[in-house]
Amino acid sequence: MKEIKHSGGAGLDLIAVRSFKTYDDMYKVVDFLNKTLKDKGVIFGLTKNKLNETMSISIYEI
């Protein structure tokens, strides 16, 4: 797993990344997952690639 450092000093371990066609409301899904699963030790991230019109969702272990 790849470790990501954030401002709190602790690292996040990247578990998985999946790319797909842009879906405008995907940020709502990621927000829902983060709020629902925050006590399970995972965080979800979302990035948008405007050049090829894709999005990637990342799952991190705290």
C-alpha positions in Angstrom: 0.0 0.0 0.0 1.1 3.5 -0.6 1.3 5.8 2.4 0.0 9.4 2.1 1.0 12.0 4.6 -1.5 14.7 5.6 -1.4 17.8 7.7 -2.1 15.9 11.0 1.2 14.1 10.6 -0.3 10.6 10.5 -0.2 8.7 7.3 -3.0 7.2 5.2 -2.6 3.9 3.5 -4.0 3.8 0.0 -6.2 0.6 -0.3 -7.7 1.0 -3.8 -8.3 3.4 -6.7 -11.0 3.1 -9.4 -11.5 5.4 -12.4 -14.8 5.9 -14.3 -16.6 8.3 -16.5 -17.5 11.6 -14.9 -20.6 11.5 -12.8 -21.6 15.0 -11.5 -23.2 13.8 -8.2 -20.3 11.4 -7.2 -19.1 13.9 -4.6 -22.4 13.2 -2.8 -21.7 9.5 -2.7 -18.1 10.1 -1.4 -19.5 12.5 1.3 -22.1 9.9 2.3 -19.4 7.1 2.5 -17.1 9.3 4.6 -19.8 10.3 7.1 -21.1 6.7 7.4 -17.8 4.9 7.6 -15.6 7.3 9.5 -15.7 5.1 12.6 -14.5 2.1 10.5 -11.1 3.6 9.8 -11.5 4.4 6.1 -11.6 7.7 4.2 -12.7 8.1 0.6 -11.2 10.6 -1.8 -12.4 11.8 -5.2 -10.4 13.4 -8.0 -11.6 14.7 -11.4 -9.5 14.6 -14.6 -10.9 17.3 -16.8 -8.7 16.3 -19.8 -10.1 12.8 -20.3 -13.4 13.5 -18.4 -12.9 10.8 -15.8 -13.1 10.6 -12.1 -11.2 8.5 -9.6 -12.3 7.3 -6.2 -9.6 6.4 -3.7 -10.1 4.4 -0.5 -7.6 5.1 2.3 -7.1 3.3 5.6 -6.5 5.6 8.5 
